[in-house]
Amino acid sequence: MPLRAKVASSVSRTAAALSRAAGRGDGSVIGGWIGLKIDPDLLAHLAAGRAIALVSGTNGKTTTTRLAAAAVGVLGKVATNSFGANMPTGHTSALAKAGSTPYAVLEVDEHYLAQVLEATEPHVVALLNLSRDQLDRAKEVAMMAQLWRAALVRHQDIRVVANADDPMVVWAATPPPNHDHRINPPQVTWFSAGQRWHDDSWVCPECGSTIQRSGDQWWCTGCPLRRPQPQWTVEDDGVLDPTGAWHKVSLQLPGKVNVGNAATALAVAAEFGVRPVDAVSRLSSVTSIAGRYAQVERDGRLIRLLLAKNPASWLEAFDMADVAPTLLSINARDPDGLDTSWLFDVDFSPLRGRQVLITGDRAYDLAVRLDVNEVPFQHVRSFDEAVRAVPPGRLEVIANYTAFQDIRAELDRVN
Amino acid sequence: MSTESLRIVWVYPDLLSTYGDRGNALILARRARQRGLPVEVLEVRSDQRLPATADIYLVGGGEDGPQALGAQRLIADGSLHRAVAQGSVVFGVCAGYQLLGNSFFAKGTKCAGLELLDITSDRGETRAVGELAGDIDARLGVPPLSGFENHGGRTHLGPSVSPLARVTAGVGNDGASEGAWRGKLLGTYSHGPALARNPALADLLLRWATGIHQLPPLDDTWPDRLRSERRAAVAAARA
């Protein structure tokens, strides 16, 4: 590593430690920010010599990254940005802090995938899904798929592990069709993890025709784009690998969506030569991730935190949550997106019959939505008030990004 | 009303539903049912024929590609034109507002609109993203518009339409006027579930569709609190 990069890396680690000691944050962003100021190529220098996997998509990337890091850990030490700091500053911090490791599994914000591909030259990139998220500032879904595709065309040597169930991802993962219209180039490994959300992929990104669905299958009515045959699939509470062997997945994380994330993690690890039979037991070591799924007891209430940032992830959260009193908290600060329109893309009716409490900066937007949805609720001004309003026992908390961080801070930054 | 029940058509949810547009159908249906009016909501996908005899048509927002495709299909289908000729109500939001006009721009190309509203849309230099507020045309008798906008278009109104509102915050059509209306056709840049923050506008559409001039009042505690909170937020941002 050049001297400048060494200095930058060292200062980066120190700043991260200071940030944590001062209680200002996880230190997972500030360290990288300072390091990159000293050496703009620091991320590339830190990445050099490591076999790297990148994990990107709208939803599930933090959890899948943690699961993949656990699976790749069969082979040796793995650096990872497990705090969910998923932009280049976070990657820089994570690699600097980890020191020399043979492997790294990095979660990447979908907007930064092209840049991080360039800087880290990964061995494999996992593409999970693309759906509407913070649309007031995020790229529209089709534009994001186009950006991914353009980035991957420049890196055709990279292995891709991609979601066969998401037409936008399939299109992004396959370079422009050649003369014989083959759309399944050999370097892509397809997985199927089940997908509840379909509302962002009714129109073919290739030709603009309607996409038809029937059961698991989907196909474009106007061009050859269709669901590729997945090599990795979820079956019951386990994963079928490309050889047809089934592996039971025992997780400490709730919901079917996390069995799908486990399938993806095993597929990523397999690209490094890890056999699923050797990795699958390690997945149960993953508990909560930066507070997500964390369970905390307070005043006799067993509080569980679920992060839901966009319509697709709300649907998954309702599936994970127990039938128990539920607090919903919504903010619309910069990291959340300023627009709350997406609340009407979520059907809250699964919450009928549960005691529902609402809070957060934008509780009134949620109130109007629940009222229209005929879900009775109670508005509370604070997290403490919510805890007092429910009987002892389970309290599920479902919140979007900054609302989640606010509640996590109330619970002493629980991990 | 055309039949026993109020028929609401959500036009092309497969194409024109980017920002919670479903909300407008849900809100209209609920406010009608709360008045004891039977309601039927039809979601008509772009590969299906649009019925020409519904009472209210909702045309929502969408990305450029789906917007252009939606306009082509609506022109080819022709049912929306027949419905308008028979006095149906049309509520267009964002991309759905633009495509009711003479022309609009999508992916850098000028596209033909439905020519139901005398408006033309082109591209602004900047994208309009943020709170949108305005004083609504007094003839419509509804309180100020409260919404959120997110669009790159600028819309110019011809002589046969009236602006929906005079902008007090945000951009709307051009920074001065927002939306347009003529007869029982109404369009706005207040995107997505625009009626969530504007229950009086929802009731205006219901009055147009049913011909009932005095709809029983509803408990609007939550929409009213939301409107006050947004009004305060807009005022605070300006101060």
Interface residues (C-beta under 8 A of the other chain):
Chain A: R132 L135 D136 R137 E140 V141 A142 M143 D199 W202 V203 G208 T210 T221 L338 D339 T340 S341 W342 L343 F344 D345 Y364 D365 A367 V368 R369 D371 V372 N373 E374
Chain B: D14 L15 S17 T18 Y19 G20 D21 R22 G23 L26 I27 R30 R45 S46 D47 E63 G65 P66 L69 V129 G130 F148 N150 H191 G192 P193 A196 R197 W222 P223 R225 L226 E229
